[in-house]
Amino acid sequence: MTNVYFHYDENAPTVSKRIALKDKDESRFDVYVSKPIPRAFMLKVDNENVWEAEDWVNVIKAKLKEYHEDIV
């Protein structure tokens, strides 16, 4: 895993073509993986709870930061 962004985030490594900014759904987020094969996993919180989605994004970002610090 290398990055995690909300699905509609214009700063994401690859801007999603499946949803327009005007149709943004804040319960969706993407996880970008660079190895072994570059991929984007499009995830969605089941109950469309924006706060829960934000919590998921924050937890994943924190774990990525910890992982990166452990391997450097």
PQR file with spaces between the fields and no chain letter, atoms N, CA, C, O and H, PARSE charges and radii, in Angstrom:
ATOM       1  N    MET     1       0.839   -1.166    0.000 -0.4000 1.5000
ATOM       2  CA   MET     1       0.000    0.000    0.000 -0.0000 2.0000
ATOM       3  C    MET     1       0.893    1.240    0.000  0.5500 1.7000
ATOM       4  O    MET     1       1.895    1.298    0.713 -0.5500 1.4000
ATOM       5  N    THR     2       0.523    2.207   -0.791 -0.4000 1.5000
ATOM       6  CA   THR     2       1.327    3.421   -0.829 -0.0000 2.0000
ATOM       7  C    THR     2       0.545    4.674   -0.496  0.5500 1.7000
ATOM       8  O    THR     2       1.105    5.608    0.078 -0.5500 1.4000
ATOM       9  H    THR     2      -0.291    2.160   -1.370  0.4000 1.0000
ATOM      10  N    ASN     3      -0.734    4.722   -0.840 -0.4000 1.5000
ATOM      11  CA   ASN     3      -1.541    5.923   -0.600 -0.0000 2.0000
ATOM      12  C    ASN     3      -2.992    5.554   -0.347  0.5500 1.7000
ATOM      13  O    ASN     3      -3.476    4.506   -0.774 -0.5500 1.4000
ATOM      14  H    ASN     3      -1.188    3.963   -1.306  0.4000 1.0000
ATOM      15  N    VAL     4      -3.668    6.445    0.358 -0.4000 1.5000
ATOM      16  CA   VAL     4      -5.116    6.313    0.519 -0.0000 2.0000
ATOM      17  C    VAL     4      -5.718    7.712    0.409  0.5500 1.7000
ATOM      18  O    VAL     4      -5.224    8.666    1.010 -0.5500 1.4000
ATOM      19  H    VAL     4      -3.275    7.297    0.705  0.4000 1.0000
ATOM      20  N    TYR     5      -6.784    7.811   -0.364 -0.4000 1.5000
ATOM      21  CA   TYR     5      -7.451    9.091   -0.607 -0.0000 2.0000
ATOM      22  C    TYR     5      -8.948    8.860   -0.667  0.5500 1.7000
ATOM      23  O    TYR     5      -9.414    7.757   -0.953 -0.5500 1.4000
ATOM      24  H    TYR     5      -7.185    7.036   -0.852  0.4000 1.0000
ATOM      25  N    PHE     6      -9.695    9.925   -0.392 -0.4000 1.5000
ATOM      26  CA   PHE     6     -11.125    9.828   -0.673 -0.0000 2.0000
ATOM      27  C    PHE     6     -11.285    9.671   -2.170  0.5500 1.7000
ATOM      28  O    PHE     6     -10.470   10.171   -2.945 -0.5500 1.4000
ATOM      29  H    PHE     6      -9.317   10.821   -0.160  0.4000 1.0000
ATOM      30  N    HIS     7     -12.307    8.997   -2.563 -0.4000 1.5000
ATOM      31  CA   HIS     7     -12.520    8.592   -3.952 -0.0000 2.0000
ATOM      32  C    HIS     7     -12.517    9.763   -4.923  0.5500 1.7000
ATOM      33  O    HIS     7     -12.082    9.617   -6.066 -0.5500 1.4000
ATOM      34  H    HIS     7     -12.969    8.592   -1.933  0.4000 1.0000
ATOM      35  N    TYR     8     -12.989   10.899   -4.493 -0.4000 1.5000
ATOM      36  CA   TYR     8     -13.130   12.056   -5.369 -0.0000 2.0000
ATOM      37  C    TYR     8     -11.957   13.035   -5.242  0.5500 1.7000
ATOM      38  O    TYR     8     -11.991   14.110   -5.841 -0.5500 1.4000
ATOM      39  H    TYR     8     -13.342   11.017   -3.565  0.4000 1.0000
ATOM      40  N    ASP     9     -10.930   12.683   -4.479 -0.4000 1.5000
ATOM      41  CA   ASP     9      -9.833   13.613   -4.197 -0.0000 2.0000
ATOM      42  C    ASP     9      -9.022   13.899   -5.462  0.5500 1.7000
ATOM      43  O    ASP     9      -8.488   12.986   -6.092 -0.5500 1.4000
ATOM      44  H    ASP     9     -10.902   11.810   -3.993  0.4000 1.0000
ATOM      45  N    GLU    10      -8.941   15.161   -5.815 -0.4000 1.5000
ATOM      46  CA   GLU    10      -8.208   15.526   -7.027 -0.0000 2.0000
ATOM      47  C    GLU    10      -6.704   15.362   -6.874  0.5500 1.7000
ATOM      48  O    GLU    10      -5.986   15.421   -7.871 -0.5500 1.4000
ATOM      49  H    GLU    10      -9.375   15.903   -5.303  0.4000 1.0000
ATOM      50  N    ASN    11      -6.198   15.155   -5.650 -0.4000 1.5000
ATOM      51  CA   ASN    11      -4.766   14.937   -5.425 -0.0000 2.0000
ATOM      52  C    ASN    11      -4.375   13.463   -5.420  0.5500 1.7000
ATOM      53  O    ASN    11      -3.212   13.131   -5.188 -0.5500 1.4000
ATOM      54  H    ASN    11      -6.781   15.107   -4.840  0.4000 1.0000
ATOM      55  N    ALA    12      -5.320   12.594   -5.668 -0.4000 1.5000
ATOM      56  CA   ALA    12      -5.035   11.158   -5.695 -0.0000 2.0000
ATOM      57  C    ALA    12      -4.071   10.836   -6.838  0.5500 1.7000
ATOM      58  O    ALA    12      -4.063   11.533   -7.853 -0.5500 1.4000
ATOM      59  H    ALA    12      -6.264   12.864   -5.856  0.4000 1.0000
ATOM      60  N    PRO    13      -3.261    9.789   -6.682 -0.5600 1.5000
ATOM      61  CA   PRO    13      -2.311    9.425   -7.743  0.2800 2.0000
ATOM      62  C    PRO    13      -2.989    9.186   -9.095  0.5500 1.7000
ATOM      63  O    PRO    13      -2.457    9.554  -10.143 -0.5500 1.4000
ATOM      64  N    THR    14      -4.151    8.576   -9.055 -0.4000 1.5000
ATOM      65  CA   THR    14      -4.932    8.365  -10.270 -0.0000 2.0000
ATOM      66  C    THR    14      -6.336    8.848   -9.973  0.5500 1.7000
ATOM      67  O    THR    14      -7.010    8.299   -9.101 -0.5500 1.4000
ATOM      68  H    THR    14      -4.583    8.277   -8.204  0.4000 1.0000
ATOM      69  N    VAL    15      -6.776    9.845  -10.672 -0.4000 1.5000
ATOM      70  CA   VAL    15      -8.109   10.379  -10.430 -0.0000 2.0000
ATOM      71  C    VAL    15      -9.135    9.376  -10.948  0.5500 1.7000
ATOM      72  O    VAL    15      -9.062    8.937  -12.096 -0.5500 1.4000
ATOM      73  H    VAL    15      -6.229   10.290  -11.381  0.4000 1.0000
ATOM      74  N    SER    16     -10.077    9.024  -10.106 -0.4000 1.5000
ATOM      75  CA   SER    16     -11.076    8.048  -10.492 -0.0000 2.0000
ATOM      76  C    SER    16     -11.972    8.579  -11.595  0.5500 1.7000
ATOM      77  O    SER    16     -12.399    9.733  -11.567 -0.5500 1.4000
ATOM      78  H    SER    16     -10.136    9.380   -9.174  0.4000 1.0000
ATOM      79  N    LYS    17     -12.250    7.727  -12.561 -0.4000 1.5000
ATOM      80  CA   LYS    17     -13.135    8.100  -13.664 -0.0000 2.0000
ATOM      81  C    LYS    17     -14.562    7.636  -13.404  0.5500 1.7000
ATOM      82  O    LYS    17     -15.460    7.885  -14.207 -0.5500 1.4000
ATOM      83  H    LYS    17     -11.903    6.789  -12.584  0.4000 1.0000
ATOM      84  N    ARG    18     -14.763    6.964  -12.282 -0.4000 1.5000
ATOM      85  CA   ARG    18     -16.080    6.385  -12.009 -0.0000 2.0000
ATOM      86  C    ARG    18     -17.030    7.322  -11.289  0.5500 1.7000
ATOM      87  O    ARG    18     -18.217    7.023  -11.157 -0.5500 1.4000
ATOM      88  H    ARG    18     -14.033    6.762  -11.629  0.4000 1.0000
ATOM      89  N    ILE    19     -16.525    8.441  -10.825 -0.4000 1.5000
ATOM      90  CA   ILE    19     -17.396    9.349  -10.095 -0.0000 2.0000
ATOM      91  C    ILE    19     -16.959   10.785  -10.357  0.5500 1.7000
ATOM      92  O    ILE    19     -15.770   11.099  -10.291 -0.5500 1.4000
ATOM      93  H    ILE    19     -15.560    8.683  -10.932  0.4000 1.0000
ATOM      94  N    ALA    20     -17.891   11.629  -10.646 -0.4000 1.5000
ATOM      95  CA   ALA    20     -17.588   13.037  -10.892 -0.0000 2.0000
ATOM      96  C    ALA    20     -17.618   13.793   -9.570  0.5500 1.7000
ATOM      97  O    ALA    20     -18.281   13.375   -8.621 -0.5500 1.4000
ATOM      98  H    ALA    20     -18.856   11.374  -10.699  0.4000 1.0000
ATOM      99  N    LEU    21     -16.905   14.893   -9.515 -0.4000 1.5000
ATOM     100  CA   LEU    21     -16.855   15.690   -8.288 -0.0000 2.0000
ATOM     101  C    LEU    21     -18.252   16.106   -7.847  0.5500 1.7000
ATOM     102  O    LEU    21     -18.544   16.134   -6.651 -0.5500 1.4000
ATOM     103  H    LEU    21     -16.366   15.232  -10.286  0.4000 1.0000
ATOM     104  N    LYS    22     -19.121   16.430   -8.810 -0.4000 1.5000
ATOM     105  CA   LYS    22     -20.483   16.838   -8.465 -0.0000 2.0000
ATOM     106  C    LYS    22     -21.282   15.687   -7.859  0.5500 1.7000
ATOM     107  O    LYS    22     -22.267   15.921   -7.160 -0.5500 1.4000
ATOM     108  H    LYS    22     -18.884   16.407   -9.782  0.4000 1.0000
ATOM     109  N    ASP    23     -20.870   14.452   -8.118 -0.4000 1.5000
ATOM     110  CA   ASP    23     -21.554   13.272   -7.601 -0.0000 2.0000
ATOM     111  C    ASP    23     -20.801   12.619   -6.449  0.5500 1.7000
ATOM     112  O    ASP    23     -21.056   11.461   -6.117 -0.5500 1.4000
ATOM     113  H    ASP    23     -20.069   14.262   -8.686  0.4000 1.0000
ATOM     114  N    LYS    24     -19.877   13.353   -5.839 -0.4000 1.5000
ATOM     115  CA   LYS    24     -19.003   12.725   -4.853 -0.0000 2.0000
ATOM     116  C    LYS    24     -19.795   12.075   -3.721  0.5500 1.7000
ATOM     117  O    LYS    24     -20.808   12.599   -3.258 -0.5500 1.4000
ATOM     118  H    LYS    24     -19.669   14.293   -6.109  0.4000 1.0000
ATOM     119  N    ASP    25     -19.312   10.953   -3.308 -0.4000 1.5000
ATOM     120  CA   ASP    25     -19.910   10.189   -2.224 -0.0000 2.0000
ATOM     121  C    ASP    25     -18.835   10.076   -1.157  0.5500 1.7000
ATOM     122  O    ASP    25     -17.853    9.358   -1.343 -0.5500 1.4000
ATOM     123  H    ASP    25     -18.489   10.528   -3.685  0.4000 1.0000
ATOM     124  N    GLU    26     -19.003   10.766   -0.057 -0.4000 1.5000
ATOM     125  CA   GLU    26     -17.959   10.833    0.953 -0.0000 2.0000
ATOM     126  C    GLU    26     -17.788    9.543    1.753  0.5500 1.7000
ATOM     127  O    GLU    26     -16.948    9.486    2.650 -0.5500 1.4000
ATOM     128  H    GLU    26     -19.801   11.349    0.094  0.4000 1.0000
ATOM     129  N    SER    27     -18.556    8.527    1.448 -0.4000 1.5000
ATOM     130  CA   SER    27     -18.370    7.249    2.124 -0.0000 2.0000
ATOM     131  C    SER    27     -17.405    6.351    1.346  0.5500 1.7000
ATOM     132  O    SER    27     -17.127    5.228    1.768 -0.5500 1.4000
ATOM     133  H    SER    27     -19.239    8.573    0.719  0.4000 1.0000
ATOM     134  N    ARG    28     -16.891    6.843    0.209 -0.4000 1.5000
ATOM     135  CA   ARG    28     -15.996    6.039   -0.625 -0.0000 2.0000
ATOM     136  C    ARG    28     -14.565    6.552   -0.543  0.5500 1.7000
ATOM     137  O    ARG    28     -14.324    7.756   -0.463 -0.5500 1.4000
ATOM     138  H    ARG    28     -17.116    7.755   -0.133  0.4000 1.0000
ATOM     139  N    PHE    29     -13.617    5.614   -0.564 -0.4000 1.5000
ATOM     140  CA   PHE    29     -12.210    5.984   -0.589 -0.0000 2.0000
ATOM     141  C    PHE    29     -11.424    4.933   -1.352  0.5500 1.7000
ATOM     142  O    PHE    29     -11.866    3.793   -1.490 -0.5500 1.4000
ATOM     143  H    PHE    29     -13.812    4.635   -0.629  0.4000 1.0000
ATOM     144  N    ASP    30     -10.262    5.320   -1.845 -0.4000 1.5000
ATOM     145  CA   ASP    30      -9.421    4.439   -2.650 -0.0000 2.0000
ATOM     146  C    ASP    30      -8.098    4.183   -1.941  0.5500 1.7000
ATOM     147  O    ASP    30      -7.533    5.075   -1.309 -0.5500 1.4000
ATOM     148  H    ASP    30      -9.903    6.247   -1.733  0.4000 1.0000
ATOM     149  N    VAL    31      -7.616    2.953   -2.055 -0.4000 1.5000
ATOM     150  CA   VAL    31      -6.302    2.585   -1.546 -0.0000 2.0000
ATOM     151  C    VAL    31      -5.451    2.243   -2.758  0.5500 1.7000
ATOM     152  O    VAL    31      -5.833    1.412   -3.582 -0.5500 1.4000
ATOM     153  H    VAL    31      -8.075    2.227   -2.568  0.4000 1.0000
ATOM     154  N    TYR    32      -4.295    2.888   -2.863 -0.4000 1.5000
ATOM     155  CA   TYR    32      -3.393    2.691   -3.997 -0.0000 2.0000
ATOM     156  C    TYR    32      -2.215    1.828   -3.565  0.5500 1.7000
ATOM     157  O    TYR    32      -1.572    2.094   -2.550 -0.5500 1.4000
ATOM     158  H    TYR    32      -3.984    3.563   -2.193  0.4000 1.0000
ATOM     159  N    VAL    33      -1.945    0.797   -4.347 -0.4000 1.5000
ATOM     160  CA   VAL    33      -0.866   -0.139   -4.079 -0.0000 2.0000
ATOM     161  C    VAL    33       0.107   -0.072   -5.252  0.5500 1.7000
ATOM     162  O    VAL    33      -0.308   -0.085   -6.411 -0.5500 1.4000
ATOM     163  H    VAL    33      -2.467    0.581   -5.172  0.4000 1.0000
ATOM     164  N    SER    34       1.398    0.001   -4.949 -0.4000 1.5000
ATOM     165  CA   SER    34       2.380    0.090   -6.026 -0.0000 2.0000
ATOM     166  C    SER    34       3.030   -1.253   -6.355  0.5500 1.7000
ATOM     167  O    SER    34       3.466   -1.462   -7.487 -0.5500 1.4000
ATOM     168  H    SER    34       1.735    0.012   -4.007  0.4000 1.0000
ATOM     169  N    LYS    35       3.102   -2.175   -5.373 -0.4000 1.5000
ATOM     170  CA   LYS    35       3.747   -3.462   -5.609 -0.0000 2.0000
ATOM     171  C    LYS    35       2.850   -4.579   -5.123  0.5500 1.7000
ATOM     172  O    LYS    35       2.117   -4.361   -4.158 -0.5500 1.4000
ATOM     173  H    LYS    35       2.747   -2.005   -4.453  0.4000 1.0000
ATOM     174  N    PRO    36       2.854   -5.731   -5.705 -0.5600 1.5000
ATOM     175  CA   PRO    36       3.666   -6.145   -6.845  0.2800 2.0000
ATOM     176  C    PRO    36       3.159   -5.576   -8.178  0.5500 1.7000
ATOM     177  O    PRO    36       3.928   -5.441   -9.130 -0.5500 1.4000
ATOM     178  N    ILE    37       1.893   -5.251   -8.240 -0.4000 1.5000
ATOM     179  CA   ILE    37       1.309   -4.681   -9.457 -0.0000 2.0000
ATOM     180  C    ILE    37       0.567   -3.414   -9.055  0.5500 1.7000
ATOM     181  O    ILE    37      -0.237   -3.454   -8.124 -0.5500 1.4000
ATOM     182  H    ILE    37       1.268   -5.360   -7.467  0.4000 1.0000
ATOM     183  N    PRO    38       0.809   -2.295   -9.725 -0.5600 1.5000
ATOM     184  CA   PRO    38       0.069   -1.068   -9.381  0.2800 2.0000
ATOM     185  C    PRO    38      -1.438   -1.261   -9.540  0.5500 1.7000
ATOM     186  O    PRO    38      -1.917   -1.676  -10.596 -0.5500 1.4000
ATOM     187  N    ARG    39      -2.174   -0.952   -8.473 -0.4000 1.5000
ATOM     188  CA   ARG    39      -3.628   -1.131   -8.476 -0.0000 2.0000
ATOM     189  C    ARG    39      -4.276   -0.082   -7.592  0.5500 1.7000
ATOM     190  O    ARG    39      -3.631    0.516   -6.730 -0.5500 1.4000
ATOM     191  H    ARG    39      -1.785   -0.615   -7.616  0.4000 1.0000
ATOM     192  N    ALA    40      -5.534    0.123   -7.817 -0.4000 1.5000
ATOM     193  CA   ALA    40      -6.335    0.985   -6.947 -0.0000 2.0000
ATOM     194  C    ALA    40      -7.531    0.173   -6.475  0.5500 1.7000
ATOM     195  O    ALA    40      -8.267   -0.389   -7.285 -0.5500 1.4000
ATOM     196  H    ALA    40      -6.058   -0.362   -8.516  0.4000 1.0000
ATOM     197  N    PHE    41      -7.719    0.113   -5.179 -0.4000 1.5000
ATOM     198  CA   PHE    41      -8.866   -0.582   -4.605 -0.0000 2.0000
ATOM     199  C    PHE    41      -9.888    0.474   -4.203  0.5500 1.7000
ATOM     200  O    PHE    41      -9.601    1.342   -3.379 -0.5500 1.4000
ATOM     201  H    PHE    41      -7.121    0.570   -4.520  0.4000 1.0000
ATOM     202  N    MET    42     -11.060    0.398   -4.777 -0.4000 1.5000
ATOM     203  CA   MET    42     -12.119    1.369   -4.481 -0.0000 2.0000
ATOM     204  C    MET    42     -13.007    0.794   -3.388  0.5500 1.7000
ATOM     205  O    MET    42     -13.691   -0.207   -3.601 -0.5500 1.4000
ATOM     206  H    MET    42     -11.293   -0.307   -5.446  0.4000 1.0000
ATOM     207  N    LEU    43     -12.997    1.414   -2.239 -0.4000 1.5000
ATOM     208  CA   LEU    43     -13.706    0.904   -1.069 -0.0000 2.0000
ATOM     209  C    LEU    43     -14.854    1.830   -0.695  0.5500 1.7000
ATOM     210  O    LEU    43     -14.854    3.017   -1.021 -0.5500 1.4000
ATOM     211  H    LEU    43     -12.441    2.227   -2.066  0.4000 1.0000
ATOM     212  N    LYS    44     -15.830    1.258   -0.003 -0.4000 1.5000
ATOM     213  CA   LYS    44     -17.007    2.020    0.389 -0.0000 2.0000
ATOM     214  C    LYS    44     -17.455    1.559    1.763  0.5500 1.7000
ATOM     215  O    LYS    44     -17.500    0.361    2.042 -0.5500 1.4000
ATOM     216  H    LYS    44     -15.830    0.294    0.262  0.4000 1.0000
ATOM     217  N    VAL    45     -17.784    2.505    2.611 -0.4000 1.5000
ATOM     218  CA   VAL    45     -18.339    2.183    3.920 -0.0000 2.0000
ATOM     219  C    VAL    45     -19.797    1.777    3.693  0.5500 1.7000
ATOM     220  O    VAL    45     -20.553    2.503    3.047 -0.5500 1.4000
ATOM     221  H    VAL    45     -17.748    3.478    2.385  0.4000 1.0000
ATOM     222  N    ASP    46     -20.184    0.634    4.219 -0.4000 1.5000
ATOM     223  CA   ASP    46     -21.512    0.082    3.942 -0.0000 2.0000
ATOM     224  C    ASP    46     -22.676    1.003    4.274  0.5500 1.7000
ATOM     225  O    ASP    46     -23.629    1.103    3.502 -0.5500 1.4000
ATOM     226  H    ASP    46     -19.571    0.044    4.744  0.4000 1.0000
ATOM     227  N    ASN    47     -22.604    1.668    5.403 -0.4000 1.5000
ATOM     228  CA   ASN    47     -23.762    2.459    5.819 -0.0000 2.0000
ATOM     229  C    ASN    47     -23.676    3.925    5.389  0.5500 1.7000
ATOM     230  O    ASN    47     -24.457    4.755    5.853 -0.5500 1.4000
ATOM     231  H    ASN    47     -21.830    1.586    6.030  0.4000 1.0000
ATOM     232  N    GLU    48     -22.727    4.243    4.505 -0.4000 1.5000
ATOM     233  CA   GLU    48     -22.554    5.594    3.979 -0.0000 2.0000
ATOM     234  C    GLU    48     -22.314    6.631    5.074  0.5500 1.7000
ATOM     235  O    GLU    48     -22.671    7.801    4.927 -0.5500 1.4000
ATOM     236  H    GLU    48     -22.092    3.569    4.129  0.4000 1.0000
ATOM     237  N    ASN    49     -21.716    6.194    6.153 -0.4000 1.5000
ATOM     238  CA   ASN    49     -21.407    7.093    7.259 -0.0000 2.0000
ATOM     239  C    ASN    49     -20.111    7.831    6.942  0.5500 1.7000
ATOM     240  O    ASN    49     -19.041    7.224    6.901 -0.5500 1.4000
ATOM     241  H    ASN    49     -21.427    5.244    6.273  0.4000 1.0000
ATOM     242  N    VAL    50     -20.206    9.132    6.719 -0.4000 1.5000
ATOM     243  CA   VAL    50     -19.039    9.936    6.358 -0.0000 2.0000
ATOM     244  C    VAL    50     -17.977    9.869    7.447  0.5500 1.7000
ATOM     245  O    VAL    50     -16.790    9.758    7.139 -0.5500 1.4000
ATOM     246  H    VAL    50     -21.075    9.626    6.752  0.4000 1.0000
ATOM     247  N    TRP    51     -18.375    9.933    8.698 -0.4000 1.5000
ATOM     248  CA   TRP    51     -17.399    9.920    9.787 -0.0000 2.0000
ATOM     249  C    TRP    51     -16.663    8.597    9.829  0.5500 1.7000
ATOM     250  O    TRP    51     -15.457    8.564   10.073 -0.5500 1.4000
ATOM     251  H    TRP    51     -19.339   10.023    8.948  0.4000 1.0000
ATOM     252  N    GLU    52     -17.371    7.512    9.594 -0.4000 1.5000
ATOM     253  CA   GLU    52     -16.724    6.214    9.607 -0.0000 2.0000
ATOM     254  C    GLU    52     -15.716    6.119    8.462  0.5500 1.7000
ATOM     255  O    GLU    52     -14.620    5.591    8.645 -0.5500 1.4000
ATOM     256  H    GLU    52     -18.351    7.538    9.395  0.4000 1.0000
ATOM     257  N    ALA    53     -16.076    6.620    7.295 -0.4000 1.5000
ATOM     258  CA   ALA    53     -15.152    6.601    6.159 -0.0000 2.0000
ATOM     259  C    ALA    53     -13.917    7.434    6.485  0.5500 1.7000
ATOM     260  O    ALA    53     -12.795    7.021    6.191 -0.5500 1.4000
ATOM     261  H    ALA    53     -16.967    7.049    7.146  0.4000 1.0000
ATOM     262  N    GLU    54     -14.115    8.591    7.084 -0.4000 1.5000
ATOM     263  CA   GLU    54     -12.978    9.445    7.439 -0.0000 2.0000
ATOM     264  C    GLU    54     -12.088    8.747    8.458  0.5500 1.7000
ATOM     265  O    GLU    54     -10.864    8.857    8.389 -0.5500 1.4000
ATOM     266  H    GLU    54     -15.026    8.926    7.323  0.4000 1.0000
ATOM     267  N    ASP    55     -12.688    8.034    9.398 -0.4000 1.5000
ATOM     268  CA   ASP    55     -11.902    7.273   10.369 -0.0000 2.0000
ATOM     269  C    ASP    55     -11.057    6.205    9.671  0.5500 1.7000
ATOM     270  O    ASP    55      -9.879    6.040    9.987 -0.5500 1.4000
ATOM     271  H    ASP    55     -13.683    7.945    9.454  0.4000 1.0000
ATOM     272  N    TRP    56     -11.659    5.482    8.723 -0.4000 1.5000
ATOM     273  CA   TRP    56     -10.924    4.466    7.973 -0.0000 2.0000
ATOM     274  C    TRP    56      -9.731    5.087    7.259  0.5500 1.7000
ATOM     275  O    TRP    56      -8.617    4.569    7.338 -0.5500 1.4000
ATOM     276  H    TRP    56     -12.616    5.617    8.467  0.4000 1.0000
ATOM     277  N    VAL    57      -9.961    6.188    6.568 -0.4000 1.5000
ATOM     278  CA   VAL    57      -8.885    6.847    5.833 -0.0000 2.0000
ATOM     279  C    VAL    57      -7.768    7.269    6.786  0.5500 1.7000
ATOM     280  O    VAL    57      -6.593    7.064    6.482 -0.5500 1.4000
ATOM     281  H    VAL    57     -10.866    6.608    6.504  0.4000 1.0000
ATOM     282  N    ASN    58      -8.112    7.849    7.921 -0.4000 1.5000
ATOM     283  CA   ASN    58      -7.107    8.302    8.885 -0.0000 2.0000
ATOM     284  C    ASN    58      -6.319    7.138    9.480  0.5500 1.7000
ATOM     285  O    ASN    58      -5.102    7.233    9.644 -0.5500 1.4000
ATOM     286  H    ASN    58      -9.066    8.016    8.167  0.4000 1.0000
ATOM     287  N    VAL    59      -6.997    6.051    9.801 -0.4000 1.5000
ATOM     288  CA   VAL    59      -6.317    4.879   10.364 -0.0000 2.0000
ATOM     289  C    VAL    59      -5.351    4.281    9.345  0.5500 1.7000
ATOM     290  O    VAL    59      -4.215    3.954    9.686 -0.5500 1.4000
ATOM     291  H    VAL    59      -7.985    5.974    9.668  0.4000 1.0000
ATOM     292  N    ILE    60      -5.792    4.139    8.107 -0.4000 1.5000
ATOM     293  CA   ILE    60      -4.922    3.562    7.076 -0.0000 2.0000
ATOM     294  C    ILE    60      -3.716    4.461    6.825  0.5500 1.7000
ATOM     295  O    ILE    60      -2.596    3.968    6.690 -0.5500 1.4000
ATOM     296  H    ILE    60      -6.715    4.405    7.829  0.4000 1.0000
ATOM     297  N    LYS    61      -3.930    5.772    6.762 -0.4000 1.5000
ATOM     298  CA   LYS    61      -2.811    6.698    6.569 -0.0000 2.0000
ATOM     299  C    LYS    61      -1.807    6.595    7.726  0.5500 1.7000
ATOM     300  O    LYS    61      -0.598    6.592    7.496 -0.5500 1.4000
ATOM     301  H    LYS    61      -4.839    6.173    6.872  0.4000 1.0000
ATOM     302  N    ALA    62      -2.300    6.512    8.953 -0.4000 1.5000
ATOM     303  CA   ALA    62      -1.416    6.409   10.116 -0.0000 2.0000
ATOM     304  C    ALA    62      -0.597    5.121   10.063  0.5500 1.7000
ATOM     305  O    ALA    62       0.598    5.132   10.358 -0.5500 1.4000
ATOM     306  H    ALA    62      -3.282    6.514    9.140  0.4000 1.0000
ATOM     307  N    LYS    63      -1.234    4.015    9.689 -0.4000 1.5000
ATOM     308  CA   LYS    63      -0.524    2.738    9.607 -0.0000 2.0000
ATOM     309  C    LYS    63       0.518    2.760    8.496  0.5500 1.7000
ATOM     310  O    LYS    63       1.605    2.205    8.656 -0.5500 1.4000
ATOM     311  H    LYS    63      -2.205    4.006    9.450  0.4000 1.0000
ATOM     312  N    LEU    64       0.197    3.393    7.377 -0.4000 1.5000
ATOM     313  CA   LEU    64       1.179    3.521    6.298 -0.0000 2.0000
ATOM     314  C    LEU    64       2.398    4.308    6.774  0.5500 1.7000
ATOM     315  O    LEU    64       3.536    3.954    6.465 -0.5500 1.4000
ATOM     316  H    LEU    64      -0.686    3.844    7.248  0.4000 1.0000
ATOM     317  N    LYS    65       2.150    5.369    7.521 -0.4000 1.5000
ATOM     318  CA   LYS    65       3.250    6.186    8.036 -0.0000 2.0000
ATOM     319  C    LYS    65       4.109    5.363    8.991  0.5500 1.7000
ATOM     320  O    LYS    65       5.336    5.421    8.912 -0.5500 1.4000
ATOM     321  H    LYS    65       1.226    5.657    7.771  0.4000 1.0000
ATOM     322  N    GLU    66       3.491    4.596    9.892 -0.4000 1.5000
ATOM     323  CA   GLU    66       4.234    3.739   10.817 -0.0000 2.0000
ATOM     324  C    GLU    66       5.054    2.709   10.055  0.5500 1.7000
ATOM     325  O    GLU    66       6.225    2.487   10.361 -0.5500 1.4000
ATOM     326  H    GLU    66       2.494    4.549    9.956  0.4000 1.0000
ATOM     327  N    TYR    67       4.439    2.088    9.071 -0.4000 1.5000
ATOM     328  CA   TYR    67       5.127    1.063    8.276 -0.0000 2.0000
ATOM     329  C    TYR    67       6.333    1.658    7.572  0.5500 1.7000
ATOM     330  O    TYR    67       7.415    1.070    7.567 -0.5500 1.4000
ATOM     331  H    TYR    67       3.488    2.268    8.823  0.4000 1.0000
ATOM     332  N    HIS    68       6.141    2.825    6.979 -0.4000 1.5000
ATOM     333  CA   HIS    68       7.244    3.484    6.266 -0.0000 2.0000
ATOM     334  C    HIS    68       8.388    3.802    7.222  0.5500 1.7000
ATOM     335  O    HIS    68       9.554    3.617    6.871 -0.5500 1.4000
ATOM     336  H    HIS    68       5.263    3.303    6.982  0.4000 1.0000
ATOM     337  N    GLU    69       8.073    4.275    8.416 -0.4000 1.5000
ATOM     338  CA   GLU    69       9.109    4.612    9.392 -0.0000 2.0000
ATOM     339  C    GLU    69       9.845    3.361    9.871  0.5500 1.7000
ATOM     340  O    GLU    69      11.034    3.426   10.180 -0.5500 1.4000
ATOM     341  H    GLU    69       7.126    4.425    8.701  0.4000 1.0000
ATOM     342  N    ASP    70       9.148    2.221    9.935 -0.4000 1.5000
ATOM     343  CA   ASP    70       9.772    0.969   10.362 -0.0000 2.0000
ATOM     344  C    ASP    70      10.764    0.436    9.339  0.5500 1.7000
ATOM     345  O    ASP    70      11.757   -0.183    9.721 -0.5500 1.4000
ATOM     346  H    ASP    70       8.182    2.168    9.684  0.4000 1.0000
ATOM     347  N    ILE    71      10.526    0.656    8.062 -0.4000 1.5000
ATOM     348  CA   ILE    71      11.387    0.067    7.039 -0.0000 2.0000
ATOM     349  C    ILE    71      12.500    1.010    6.575  0.5500 1.7000
ATOM     350  O    ILE    71      13.384    0.604    5.822 -0.5500 1.4000
ATOM     351  H    ILE    71       9.720    1.159    7.751  0.4000 1.0000
ATOM     352  N    VAL    72      12.457    2.255    7.019 -0.4000 1.5000
ATOM     353  CA   VAL    72      13.504    3.218    6.586 -0.0000 2.0000
ATOM     354  C    VAL    72      14.694    3.115    7.495  0.5500 1.7000
ATOM     355  O    VAL    72      15.678    3.831    7.308 -0.5500 1.4000
ATOM     356  H    VAL    72      11.738    2.586    7.631  0.4000 1.0000
